[in-house]
Amino acid sequence: MKKLFLATAILCSSVLAFSHEFWLQPLKFILKVNEPAAVNVMVGESYKGERSDGRKYEVLQLKHFSATKEEDLKSALGGPKKSSMTVAFSEPGNHLLAFSNTGKYIGLDAKKFNEYLAEEGLDNVKEWREQHQQADKPGREFYQRCAKTLFQVGDQYDDTYARNTGMRIELIPASNPYTIASGDQITFRVLFDNVPVKNALVLAWQVKQNKTSVNKFRSNDAGEVTFPIEKAGRWMISSVHMIPDASGEKADWQSFWGSYTFGF
């Protein structure tokens, strides 16, 4: 018998339209040594979308982490939208890319902002607005993206998968996604400024044979969720964390969108 989930799960087999997802999508996740692979910076819904327009923001971080090195890859981004690159790794093992960009401002009317908070599981912000008689006011937000993707190169494994890359929101697996057996449990931890996020809504997306499914979880006191992994298709683990904007001049809230992709 599989052990029980460590977080409450709401299982969804149909495609759900969660907007604003942002992720790194390699053409292949499992590579041979020195095998080139295209990587696109993506934005969309239901783990399907299009290349993000990198001309509209500044890349704060695009780094490659491995067991032996850490290197800056910002200059490698190109293409018409400055959101594509090709990578190849000369050493076997796990290789992690981490991307973050400058944020953007957005304003929504009260109804749409409240719906958005409910959809993304941002209950703390929704409750604060209600308690402070702000629920009927527009929402002004500054949002930033933080995305990771994990490669398996050759037949060696290491702990690069769990690297804290220094971004404000971090999704970190407790075990290597490429070494666990299909159907086994995997645990992900959500950190914000290196502090575990309690009760975060965490989405585990899977695209398999061009069909998308998503499981929804809430993190426990340690910021962890646990769920089974099928070694098929491509996966994205995502979560959003929102805090008050310090200045309050252009926005009332700041949100940070984290994602972690891997695949088979």
Residue frames relative to the residue before (quaternion, step in Angstrom):
aa qw qx qy qz dx dy dz
M 1.0000 0.0000 0.0000 0.0000 0.00 0.00 0.00
K 0.4479 -0.6745 0.5112 0.2883 3.57 -0.97 0.83
K 0.5047 -0.6403 0.4708 0.3371 3.56 -1.05 0.67
L 0.6128 -0.5869 0.3923 0.3550 3.54 -1.18 0.62
F 0.5848 -0.5550 0.4524 0.3812 3.55 -1.20 0.56
L 0.3843 -0.7113 0.5401 0.2338 3.55 -1.12 0.70
A 0.7347 0.2465 -0.2058 0.5976 3.57 1.27 0.11
T 0.5752 -0.5842 0.4425 0.3635 3.53 -1.18 0.54
A 0.1272 -0.8121 0.5681 0.0391 3.57 -0.78 1.01
I 0.1461 -0.7243 0.6653 0.1074 3.49 -1.17 0.74
L 0.1952 -0.8257 0.5211 0.0927 3.59 -0.29 1.20
C 0.0464 -0.7964 0.6025 -0.0237 3.53 -0.85 1.06
S 0.2151 -0.8044 0.5428 0.1100 3.59 -0.66 1.03
S 0.6634 0.4964 -0.3158 0.4623 3.57 1.16 -0.37
V 0.5999 -0.5467 0.4408 0.3833 3.52 -1.33 0.26
L 0.1074 -0.7939 0.5975 0.0346 3.57 -0.80 1.03
A 0.3699 -0.7565 0.5047 0.1900 3.54 -0.90 0.96
F 0.0792 0.7637 -0.6310 0.1109 3.56 0.06 1.31
S 0.2967 -0.8015 0.4952 0.1560 3.57 -0.47 1.16
H 0.7921 0.4072 -0.2584 0.3742 3.49 -1.43 0.11
E 0.3771 0.7191 -0.5194 0.2662 3.64 1.08 0.19
F 0.0801 -0.7802 0.6201 -0.0210 3.55 -1.11 0.82
W 0.1574 0.8162 -0.5312 0.1641 3.58 -0.66 1.05
L 0.4358 -0.6256 0.5715 0.3033 3.52 -1.42 0.18
Q 0.0562 -0.8241 0.5634 -0.0164 3.58 -0.72 1.08
P 0.1923 -0.7793 0.5886 0.0965 3.60 -0.38 1.21
L 0.5527 -0.5696 0.4824 0.3706 3.54 -1.24 0.44
K 0.7749 0.0261 -0.0056 0.6315 3.58 1.16 -0.75
F 0.3214 -0.7494 0.5486 0.1848 3.56 -1.09 0.73
I 0.7387 0.3353 -0.1893 0.5533 3.57 1.11 -0.67
L 0.0226 -0.8451 0.5266 -0.0897 3.53 -0.44 1.31
K 0.4328 -0.6100 0.5818 0.3195 3.47 -1.39 0.19
V 0.6432 -0.4910 0.3988 0.4315 3.58 -1.22 0.31
N 0.8511 0.1006 -0.1366 0.4968 3.56 -0.95 1.07
E 0.4540 0.6629 -0.4741 0.3601 3.60 1.19 0.33
P 0.3563 -0.7498 0.5088 0.2280 3.64 -0.65 0.99
A 0.0222 -0.7823 0.6225 0.0011 3.55 -1.14 0.70
A 0.3929 -0.7016 0.5455 0.2363 3.55 -0.97 0.89
V 0.0881 -0.7663 0.6355 0.0352 3.56 -1.14 0.77
N 0.1120 -0.7922 0.5981 0.0455 3.57 -0.88 0.97
V 0.3552 -0.6724 0.6049 0.2363 3.54 -1.20 0.67
M 0.0982 -0.8601 0.4996 -0.0307 3.55 -0.39 1.29
V 0.0482 -0.7571 0.6497 0.0486 3.53 -1.29 0.52
G 0.3398 0.7507 -0.5173 0.2310 3.59 -0.98 0.73
E 0.5217 -0.6027 0.5002 0.3382 3.52 -1.27 -0.56
S 0.8482 0.1589 -0.1247 0.4896 3.54 -1.24 0.60
Y 0.6029 -0.5901 0.3389 0.4164 3.58 1.08 0.81
K 0.6243 0.4155 -0.3745 0.5454 3.53 1.12 0.82
G 0.2402 0.7962 -0.5277 0.1730 3.56 -0.91 0.76
E 0.5157 -0.6040 0.5019 0.3426 3.50 -1.14 -0.76
R 0.6703 -0.4841 0.3605 0.4317 3.53 -1.27 0.19
S 0.4633 -0.6646 0.5156 0.2790 3.54 -0.97 0.89
D 0.4285 -0.6887 0.5194 0.2689 3.58 -1.12 0.63
G 0.2075 -0.8335 0.5052 0.0834 3.55 -0.03 1.32
R 0.5337 0.6152 -0.4118 0.4087 3.59 1.26 -0.05
K 0.6739 0.5189 -0.2838 0.4427 3.59 1.25 -0.36
Y 0.7720 0.2078 -0.1554 0.5803 3.59 1.22 0.08
E 0.4436 -0.6462 0.5453 0.2971 3.52 -1.38 0.13
V 0.3903 -0.6933 0.5524 0.2488 3.56 -1.00 0.80
L 0.2733 -0.7732 0.5539 0.1436 3.56 -0.62 1.14
Q 0.8045 -0.0229 0.0622 0.5903 3.55 1.01 -0.85
L 0.1604 0.7098 -0.6826 0.0671 3.51 -1.13 0.80
K 0.1087 0.8258 -0.5314 0.1543 3.52 -0.07 1.36
H 0.2834 -0.7127 0.6182 0.1719 3.49 -1.30 0.59
F 0.0818 -0.7865 0.6120 0.0115 3.56 -0.84 1.07
S 0.0652 0.7586 -0.6473 0.0366 3.55 -1.10 0.79
A 0.7257 -0.4158 0.3032 0.4566 3.56 -1.28 -0.08
T 0.7936 0.3302 -0.1482 0.4892 3.60 1.10 -0.61
K 0.8256 0.1742 -0.0706 0.5321 3.60 1.15 -0.30
E 0.1273 -0.7170 0.6742 0.1231 3.47 -1.46 0.21
E 0.0837 0.8264 -0.5479 0.0990 3.59 -0.60 1.09
D 0.4715 -0.6640 0.5174 0.2629 3.52 -1.25 0.67
L 0.1036 -0.8167 0.5671 0.0253 3.59 -0.82 1.03
K 0.2955 0.7928 -0.5022 0.1787 3.61 1.17 0.22
S 0.6670 0.5205 -0.3075 0.4354 3.58 0.98 -0.78
A 0.5989 0.5919 -0.3583 0.4031 3.60 1.22 -0.30
L 0.5546 0.6149 -0.4021 0.3906 3.62 1.17 -0.38
G 0.1335 0.7935 -0.5834 0.1108 3.55 -0.95 0.87
G 0.4662 0.6668 -0.5059 0.2864 3.54 -1.21 -0.51
P 0.7300 -0.4459 0.2882 0.4304 3.59 -1.26 0.24
K 0.7685 0.3106 -0.1717 0.5325 3.58 1.08 -0.70
K 0.4131 -0.7218 0.4579 0.3142 3.59 1.27 0.16
S 0.5716 0.5873 -0.3719 0.4360 3.55 0.99 0.87
S 0.6487 0.4727 -0.3252 0.4999 3.59 1.17 0.53
M 0.0562 0.7828 -0.6184 0.0399 3.54 -1.17 0.58
T 0.2661 -0.7223 0.6065 0.1993 3.53 -1.32 0.27
V 0.1019 -0.7990 0.5920 0.0270 3.55 -0.88 0.99
A 0.0166 0.7463 -0.6650 -0.0219 3.54 -1.31 0.43
F 0.2150 -0.8053 0.5470 0.0777 3.57 -0.92 0.91
S 0.3474 -0.7891 0.4821 0.1555 3.54 -0.73 1.13
E 0.7298 0.3537 -0.2273 0.5391 3.59 1.25 -0.13
P 0.4694 -0.6593 0.4955 0.3155 3.61 -1.01 0.70
G 0.5058 0.6323 -0.4877 0.3264 3.55 -1.24 0.44
N 0.6383 -0.4939 0.4075 0.4273 3.53 -1.26 -0.46
H 0.0905 -0.7822 0.6163 0.0112 3.51 -1.06 0.87
L 0.1356 -0.8138 0.5650 0.0044 3.54 -0.78 1.13
L 0.1459 -0.7539 0.6337 0.0938 3.57 -0.99 0.89
A 0.0780 -0.7940 0.6027 0.0149 3.57 -0.99 0.88
F 0.0687 -0.8138 0.5753 -0.0445 3.56 -0.75 1.16
S 0.1272 0.7497 -0.6487 0.0321 3.56 -1.11 0.71
N 0.1749 -0.8007 0.5678 0.0767 3.56 -1.14 0.62
T 0.6275 -0.4848 0.4252 0.4364 3.53 -1.33 0.06
G 0.4971 -0.6959 0.4447 0.2664 3.54 -1.08 0.72
K 0.3017 -0.7131 0.5999 0.2017 3.49 -1.42 0.05
Y 0.3987 -0.6874 0.5519 0.2527 3.53 -1.29 0.44
I 0.0188 0.7779 -0.6280 0.0149 3.53 -1.14 0.72
G 0.1454 -0.7785 0.6047 0.0846 3.55 -1.13 0.68
L 0.0601 -0.7931 0.6060 0.0045 3.57 -0.93 0.95
D 0.5135 -0.6088 0.4835 0.3633 3.57 -1.10 0.57
A 0.7287 -0.4777 0.2676 0.4113 3.55 -1.23 0.48
K 0.6704 0.5111 -0.3102 0.4395 3.59 0.84 -0.95
K 0.6980 0.4645 -0.2796 0.4679 3.57 0.82 -0.97
F 0.6451 0.5161 -0.3332 0.4544 3.60 0.99 -0.76
N 0.6536 0.5058 -0.3168 0.4655 3.60 0.96 -0.80
E 0.6393 0.5144 -0.3207 0.4731 3.58 1.03 -0.77
Y 0.6387 0.5305 -0.3082 0.4643 3.54 1.03 -0.84
L 0.6450 0.5122 -0.3239 0.4654 3.62 0.94 -0.83
A 0.6628 0.4951 -0.3043 0.4722 3.58 0.97 -0.84
E 0.6597 0.5285 -0.3075 0.4370 3.58 0.94 -0.87
E 0.7501 0.3856 -0.2069 0.4959 3.57 0.97 -0.85
G 0.5139 -0.6911 0.3939 0.3211 3.58 1.27 0.18
L 0.4176 0.7114 -0.4644 0.3222 3.58 1.19 0.50
D 0.0398 -0.8665 0.4975 -0.0089 3.52 0.71 1.19
N 0.6231 0.5614 -0.3541 0.4137 3.59 1.01 -0.74
V 0.6685 0.4761 -0.2999 0.4864 3.59 1.00 -0.78
K 0.6331 0.5341 -0.3254 0.4561 3.58 0.97 -0.85
E 0.6804 0.4815 -0.2861 0.4726 3.58 0.91 -0.91
W 0.6286 0.5290 -0.3418 0.4562 3.61 0.99 -0.76
R 0.6549 0.5091 -0.3182 0.4590 3.58 0.91 -0.86
E 0.6570 0.5031 -0.3098 0.4681 3.58 0.99 -0.78
Q 0.6862 0.4949 -0.2828 0.4520 3.59 0.91 -0.91
H 0.7530 0.3557 -0.1910 0.5196 3.59 1.14 -0.62
Q 0.4971 -0.6981 0.3985 0.3268 3.56 1.23 0.56
Q 0.4407 0.6869 -0.4543 0.3571 3.56 1.00 0.92
A 0.4563 0.7372 -0.4245 0.2612 3.59 1.26 -0.21
D 0.7064 0.4315 -0.2686 0.4927 3.60 1.15 -0.44
K 0.5885 0.5637 -0.3681 0.4477 3.57 1.28 0.26
P 0.5982 -0.5691 0.4103 0.3871 3.62 -1.11 0.55
G 0.3627 -0.7141 0.5544 0.2262 3.54 -1.25 0.45
R 0.1077 -0.7736 0.6229 0.0437 3.56 -0.83 1.03
E 0.0084 -0.8427 0.5300 -0.0941 3.53 -0.58 1.21
F 0.1841 -0.7139 0.6643 0.1226 3.51 -1.28 0.68
Y 0.0206 -0.8406 0.5406 -0.0253 3.60 -0.55 1.11
Q 0.1272 -0.7908 0.5987 0.0089 3.52 -1.12 0.86
R 0.3216 -0.7627 0.5393 0.1546 3.58 -1.13 0.78
C 0.0177 -0.7658 0.6428 -0.0085 3.54 -1.15 0.78
A 0.0570 0.8417 -0.5252 0.1115 3.59 -0.31 1.25
K 0.1003 -0.7782 0.6183 0.0442 3.55 -1.14 0.77
T 0.0145 -0.7644 0.6408 0.0702 3.55 -1.29 0.38
L 0.2487 -0.7919 0.5508 0.0878 3.55 -1.04 0.89
F 0.1672 -0.7751 0.6058 0.0659 3.56 -0.94 1.02
Q 0.2093 -0.7036 0.6564 0.1739 3.50 -1.36 0.44
V 0.0648 -0.8056 0.5888 -0.0132 3.58 -0.66 1.16
G 0.8302 0.0510 -0.0706 0.5506 3.56 -0.66 1.09
D 0.6371 -0.5580 0.3964 0.3544 3.56 -1.24 -0.46
Q 0.5361 0.5795 -0.4349 0.4332 3.58 1.13 0.57
Y 0.1829 -0.7797 0.5938 0.0772 3.55 -1.20 0.67
D 0.0184 0.7812 -0.6239 0.0083 3.56 -1.19 0.54
D 0.6366 -0.5800 0.3675 0.3510 3.58 -1.27 -0.03
T 0.2778 0.7786 -0.5170 0.2220 3.60 1.18 0.47
Y 0.5485 0.6416 -0.3824 0.3759 3.60 1.13 -0.62
A 0.7433 0.4099 -0.2087 0.4858 3.60 1.10 -0.73
R 0.3529 0.7723 -0.4750 0.2312 3.59 1.23 0.21
N 0.3016 -0.6876 0.6323 0.1909 3.55 -1.06 0.89
T 0.2203 -0.8446 0.4816 0.0787 3.56 -0.39 1.25
G 0.5895 -0.6266 0.3515 0.3693 3.58 1.25 0.11
M 0.4874 0.6360 -0.4578 0.3853 3.60 1.23 0.19
R 0.6375 -0.5771 0.3402 0.3806 3.58 -1.12 0.57
I 0.7494 0.1813 -0.1516 0.6185 3.59 1.06 -0.67
E 0.0614 -0.8000 0.5963 -0.0271 3.54 -0.85 1.07
L 0.1314 -0.7319 0.6637 0.0809 3.54 -1.06 0.90
I 0.0035 0.8331 -0.5470 0.0820 3.58 -0.51 1.20
P 0.3064 -0.7557 0.5466 0.1906 3.60 -0.69 1.05
A 0.4605 -0.6889 0.4938 0.2636 3.55 -1.14 0.69
S 0.7718 0.1548 -0.1049 0.6078 3.57 1.27 -0.32
N 0.6111 -0.5806 0.4015 0.3580 3.53 -1.24 0.46
P 0.4304 -0.7220 0.4695 0.2702 3.64 -0.59 1.05
Y 0.6959 0.4936 -0.2779 0.4415 3.59 1.12 -0.59
T 0.6947 0.4595 -0.2862 0.4737 3.61 1.22 -0.13
I 0.6015 0.5607 -0.3824 0.4213 3.62 1.14 -0.30
A 0.5160 -0.6403 0.4773 0.3097 3.56 -1.22 0.53
S 0.6014 -0.5666 0.4195 0.3760 3.54 -1.15 0.61
G 0.7697 0.3035 -0.2569 0.4995 3.56 -0.84 1.03
D 0.5593 0.5923 -0.3957 0.4241 3.58 1.24 -0.22
Q 0.5536 -0.6113 0.4607 0.3280 3.53 -1.31 0.35
I 0.0767 -0.7529 0.6493 0.0754 3.53 -1.23 0.58
T 0.2401 -0.7642 0.5846 0.1289 3.56 -1.08 0.74
F 0.0935 -0.7587 0.6424 0.0537 3.55 -1.04 0.88
R 0.2144 -0.7662 0.5960 0.1082 3.53 -1.13 0.76
V 0.2462 -0.7589 0.5888 0.1295 3.57 -0.99 0.90
L 0.0269 -0.7899 0.6124 -0.0185 3.57 -0.78 1.09
F 0.0539 -0.7501 0.6556 0.0685 3.54 -1.18 0.65
D 0.8078 -0.0705 -0.0391 0.5839 3.55 -0.58 1.22
N 0.6728 -0.5457 0.2475 0.4340 3.54 1.08 1.01
V 0.5891 0.5243 -0.3839 0.4804 3.60 1.22 0.42
P 0.5037 -0.6565 0.4569 0.3264 3.64 -0.85 0.87
V 0.3007 -0.7459 0.5721 0.1609 3.56 -1.05 0.86
K 0.2520 -0.7789 0.5637 0.1094 3.55 -0.59 1.19
N 0.8542 0.1433 -0.1243 0.4841 3.56 -1.12 0.79
A 0.3167 0.7342 -0.5320 0.2786 3.59 1.08 0.63
L 0.3879 -0.6688 0.5748 0.2681 3.55 -1.12 0.68
V 0.0500 -0.7970 0.6014 -0.0253 3.57 -0.67 1.16
L 0.1784 -0.7906 0.5815 0.0709 3.56 -0.83 1.04
A 0.1435 -0.7625 0.6263 0.0752 3.55 -0.97 0.91
W 0.1116 -0.8243 0.5551 0.0008 3.54 -0.23 1.36
Q 0.0206 -0.7707 0.6360 0.0331 3.55 -1.17 0.63
V 0.1102 -0.7453 0.6532 0.0759 3.56 -1.01 0.89
K 0.0826 0.7918 -0.5908 0.1311 3.54 -0.58 1.23
Q 0.8286 -0.0504 -0.0238 0.5570 3.56 -0.68 1.12
N 0.6762 -0.5450 0.2495 0.4283 3.50 1.03 1.04
K 0.6001 0.5087 -0.3826 0.4845 3.58 1.21 0.45
T 0.2790 -0.7809 0.5452 0.1233 3.55 -0.93 0.95
S 0.0136 0.7526 -0.6583 -0.0070 3.54 -1.10 0.80
V 0.1033 -0.7963 0.5939 0.0505 3.56 -1.18 0.48
N 0.1775 -0.7396 0.6409 0.1036 3.54 -1.12 0.81
K 0.2215 -0.7841 0.5716 0.0967 3.56 -0.99 0.88
F 0.0369 -0.8042 0.5920 -0.0380 3.55 -0.94 1.00
R 0.2606 -0.7085 0.6231 0.2044 3.54 -1.35 0.28
S 0.4388 -0.7142 0.4802 0.2586 3.56 -0.85 0.97
N 0.4630 -0.6720 0.5075 0.2768 3.55 -1.20 0.60
D 0.7773 -0.3455 0.2304 0.4726 3.60 -1.26 -0.19
A 0.6867 0.4582 -0.2774 0.4914 3.59 1.16 -0.54
G 0.5396 -0.6379 0.3926 0.3844 3.58 1.28 0.11
E 0.5581 0.6485 -0.3511 0.3804 3.59 1.26 0.32
V 0.0645 -0.7310 0.6748 0.0782 3.50 -1.32 0.55
T 0.1370 -0.7867 0.5992 0.0579 3.56 -1.13 0.68
F 0.1186 0.7902 -0.5849 0.1391 3.57 -0.88 0.97
P 0.5498 -0.6194 0.4384 0.3493 3.61 -1.20 0.37
I 0.2404 -0.7569 0.5943 0.1272 3.55 -1.19 0.65
E 0.2064 -0.7240 0.6431 0.1402 3.53 -1.05 0.84
K 0.3559 -0.7484 0.5196 0.2078 3.58 -0.79 0.99
A 0.5209 0.5778 -0.4413 0.4473 3.52 0.51 1.29
G 0.8179 0.2408 -0.1799 0.4905 3.55 -1.11 0.68
R 0.5208 -0.6016 0.4813 0.3676 3.53 -1.25 -0.45
W 0.2560 -0.7845 0.5597 0.0759 3.52 -1.11 0.89
M 0.0142 -0.7536 0.6552 0.0513 3.51 -1.30 0.51
I 0.1558 -0.7393 0.6498 0.0833 3.54 -0.94 0.98
S 0.0437 0.8282 -0.5535 0.0765 3.60 -0.67 1.05
S 0.0423 0.7782 -0.6257 0.0334 3.53 -1.26 0.54
V 0.2334 -0.7545 0.6006 0.1251 3.57 -1.26 0.55
H 0.0527 -0.7766 0.6269 0.0335 3.55 -1.04 0.81
M 0.1067 -0.8110 0.5750 0.0169 3.58 -0.88 0.96
I 0.0487 -0.7811 0.6224 -0.0071 3.55 -1.04 0.90
P 0.6120 -0.5291 0.4063 0.4247 3.62 -1.19 0.29
D 0.4597 -0.6465 0.5280 0.3030 3.57 -1.13 0.66
A 0.5063 -0.6999 0.4139 0.2870 3.56 -0.75 1.06
S 0.7491 0.4019 -0.2256 0.4759 3.58 0.88 -0.90
G 0.2270 -0.8022 0.5178 0.1921 3.57 0.95 -0.84
E 0.4505 0.7125 -0.4434 0.3045 3.58 1.23 0.16
K 0.8051 0.1934 -0.0929 0.5529 3.58 0.76 -1.04
A 0.7991 0.1312 -0.0500 0.5846 3.58 1.16 -0.48
D 0.4028 -0.6882 0.5496 0.2491 3.53 -1.27 0.47
W 0.7958 0.1913 -0.0624 0.5712 3.56 1.20 -0.63
Q 0.1919 -0.7278 0.6424 0.1442 3.52 -1.32 0.48
S 0.0853 -0.7930 0.6014 0.0461 3.57 -0.91 0.90
F 0.1734 -0.7674 0.6144 0.0598 3.52 -1.17 0.75
W 0.1770 -0.8111 0.5569 0.0233 3.53 -0.62 1.27
G 0.0785 -0.8221 0.5639 -0.0023 3.55 -0.53 1.21
S 0.0363 0.7826 -0.6214 0.0120 3.58 -1.12 0.67
Y 0.0961 -0.7570 0.6455 0.0315 3.53 -1.27 0.62
T 0.0586 -0.8260 0.5606 -0.0057 3.59 -0.56 1.17
F 0.1021 0.7381 -0.6647 0.0540 3.52 -1.30 0.60
G 0.0176 -0.8333 0.5525 -0.0093 3.58 -1.15 0.28
F 0.3658 -0.7390 0.5447 0.1526 3.52 -1.37 0.32
